[in-house]
Amino acid sequence: MNATLRTTGQLPLQPDWIPIADPGAEVRALRSSIQEAIDKVLSGGTYILGEETAAFEREWAAYLGIRHCTGVASGTDAIALALRAVGVKKGDEVVTVSHTAVATVAAIETLGAVPVFVDIDPVTRCLNPDLISGVLSSRTKAILPVHLYGQPAPMETIMAIADSHGLAVVEDCAQAHGAAIAGRKVGTFGHAAAFSFYPTKNLGALGDAGAVVTDEASLAQRVREMREYGWRERYVSHIAGTNSRLDELQAAILRVKLPHLDRRNEQRRTVAARYRQAIQSAELTAPAVIPGTTHAMHLFVLECEIRSAVEESFLRSGVRTGRHYPMPVHRQPAYAGRIRGGDRLPVTEQLADHILTIPCSPEQGEDQVQRICDFLRAWPNASLQARHTSIPHRSARIG
Ligand SMILES: Cc1ncc(COP(=O)(O)O)c(C=O)c1O
């Protein structure tokens, strides 16, 4: 077992381990097209906000079915710029969830705005719209739902509540490229939406990248100005801005990958369906199938009655697992005790203690899918199939 060691980040990885994600596999498959796209940028001589960025912005907007897309430097920036564009200012409250990547909350605070938490729905694992009215105050300006794991949040209900209270809505679509509600892509429901193209996302660059999308020309214009120092024309800032530009290499790489997104999402859903079928034990709960929604299946997150046992057995069977996220934001040292609503999140807390992400990527070969299905089918006797005795403890960041 210790013959050839590969490494993922800093972890030694035995050849037959199933990784939680393998972004390199897609790159290997598309290597010649990616190389061609990179070469074109290298010889073009424009490296930031050039033709590749403009073309990717058009193509991503067309894919979603929305008028405007503005490429920015990361998903976190995209959320912050979208919030600013819809008018959120210092001291304004933004209603969101604690069961998310910390970036959602960090982005709100970069503006000096104030996150307020509501609990999630136990079935969608996304913001529970029934709880929004209970946290509204005179300072509430916006709602920031997160389509976590690729499952769309209930946008029609959220928009109706926002409209009735005059609130803006920014969707956090960082994990939901291609997810949809009744065929309509997420990112097209709110006043604006933010995407991340971090390398492990369903559509990933080879570095940091993000985008803000909107149907409103004035919002798009504000984001375009803010991403480059508030410039309307070069060197003249009309509003206070920042530097959050998308570079040409990332845009060119995203253009190569975009035509493969739908097929790859379908492959993710096929793997997920097989996992669902394999689960026999009441100790394991698969993510719910919610009628009328198309899951992007960014992450396949089980709920396990006794997580540590499942986790350890998976590891002993050579399957890496993850926790997304091990600690909800309101419990993390930087946020604990200071975010309104953080003391009323029973569903978030319950879920956080039971979630376990298992590999579910388009790259997984039949043998890997089968191994995981065999494990799920055999649980709670799956540990009998253990093949590894030494267990590494860290898994790669994928969500
Ligand atoms: C739900 C969610 N929101 C926001 C982000 C931030 O994106 P980025 O890492 O590109 O800044 C991420 C990415 O990790 C995410 O998963």
The ligand as an SDF file (V2000), in Angstrom:
LIG
                    3D

 16 16  0  0  0  0  0  0  0  0999 V2000
  -21.4780   29.1590   -0.3090 C   0  0  0  0  0  0  0  0  0  0  0  0
  -20.2420   29.9140   -0.6820 C   0  0  0  0  0  0  0  0  0  0  0  0
  -20.2670   31.2560   -0.7050 N   0  0  0  0  0  0  0  0  0  0  0  0
  -19.1910   31.9830   -1.0510 C   0  0  0  0  0  0  0  0  0  0  0  0
  -18.0020   31.3790   -1.3800 C   0  0  0  0  0  0  0  0  0  0  0  0
  -16.7920   32.2330   -1.6650 C   0  0  0  0  0  0  0  0  0  0  0  0
  -16.2200   32.0350   -2.9150 O   0  0  0  0  0  0  0  0  0  0  0  0
  -14.6470   32.2910   -3.1270 P   0  0  0  0  0  0  0  0  0  0  0  0
  -13.9000   31.2150   -2.4540 O   0  0  0  0  0  0  0  0  0  0  0  0
  -14.5100   32.2800   -4.6240 O   0  0  0  0  0  0  0  0  0  0  0  0
  -14.3620   33.6450   -2.5750 O   0  0  0  0  0  0  0  0  0  0  0  0
  -17.9180   29.9850   -1.3830 C   0  0  0  0  0  0  0  0  0  0  0  0
  -16.6700   29.3000   -1.7640 C   0  0  0  0  0  0  0  0  0  0  0  0
  -16.0360   28.6410   -1.0200 O   0  0  0  0  0  0  0  0  0  0  0  0
  -19.0590   29.2260   -1.0180 C   0  0  0  0  0  0  0  0  0  0  0  0
  -19.0230   27.8900   -0.9900 O   0  0  0  0  0  0  0  0  0  0  0  0
  1  2  1  0
  2  3  1  0
  2 15  2  0
  3  4  2  0
  4  5  1  0
  5  6  1  0
  5 12  2  0
  6  7  1  0
  7  8  1  0
  8  9  2  0
  8 10  1  0
  8 11  1  0
 12 13  1  0
 12 15  1  0
 13 14  2  0
 15 16  1  0
M  END
$$$$
